[in-house]
Amino acid sequence: MENKCKFTPSDIKKIRLDLMLTQTEFAEKLGISFASVNRYENGKSIPTLKVQRKFLELSKKEIK
């Protein structure tokens, strides 16, 4: 099964910046490494569906 990301690298960075978090802080909230966040934001890697769900959860919290 192919993992298609619903978030562009720009979307991921925007969520992080809207939450006013550093890449390290964002990684901690997501339960992943700083390096993973960096790769996602730079389009070098595609987040798993589990991580994509966490992006969605965090972005919804920001909207409320």
C-alpha positions as CSV (number, residue, x, y, z in Angstrom):
1,M,0.0,0.0,0.0
2,E,1.3,3.4,-1.0
3,N,1.6,6.1,1.7
4,K,0.2,9.3,0.2
5,C,0.7,12.4,2.3
6,K,-2.2,14.8,2.5
7,F,0.2,17.5,3.8
8,T,2.7,19.3,1.7
9,P,6.0,20.3,3.2
10,S,4.7,23.9,3.4
11,D,1.5,22.7,5.2
12,I,3.6,20.9,7.8
13,K,5.8,24.0,8.4
14,K,2.7,26.2,8.6
15,I,1.1,24.0,11.3
16,R,4.3,24.2,13.3
17,L,4.7,27.9,12.9
18,D,1.0,28.5,13.7
19,L,1.6,26.7,17.0
20,M,4.7,28.8,17.5
21,L,6.9,25.8,18.0
22,T,10.5,25.1,17.0
23,Q,11.2,21.9,15.0
24,T,12.4,20.3,18.2
25,E,9.3,21.2,20.2
26,F,7.0,20.1,17.3
27,A,8.9,16.8,17.1
28,E,8.3,16.2,20.9
29,K,4.6,16.8,20.5
30,L,4.4,14.4,17.6
31,G,6.6,11.8,19.3
32,I,9.1,11.8,16.5
33,S,12.7,13.0,16.1
34,F,13.7,16.5,15.1
35,A,15.4,15.1,12.0
36,S,12.1,13.6,10.9
37,V,10.3,17.0,11.2
38,N,13.2,18.6,9.2
39,R,12.9,16.0,6.5
40,Y,9.1,16.4,6.2
41,E,9.4,20.2,6.0
42,N,12.0,19.9,3.3
43,G,10.2,17.3,1.3
44,K,12.9,14.7,1.8
45,S,10.6,12.2,3.5
46,I,6.9,11.4,3.7
47,P,5.3,11.1,7.1
48,T,3.5,7.9,8.1
49,L,-0.3,8.0,8.3
50,K,0.0,7.9,12.1
51,V,2.1,11.1,12.0
52,Q,-0.3,12.7,9.5
53,R,-3.1,12.1,11.9
54,K,-1.1,13.8,14.7
55,F,-0.6,16.8,12.3
56,L,-4.4,17.0,11.9
57,E,-5.0,16.8,15.6
58,L,-2.5,19.5,16.3
59,S,-3.9,21.7,13.5
60,K,-7.4,21.3,14.8
61,K,-6.4,22.3,18.3
62,E,-4.8,25.5,16.8
63,I,-8.1,26.4,15.0
64,K,-10.2,26.1,18.3
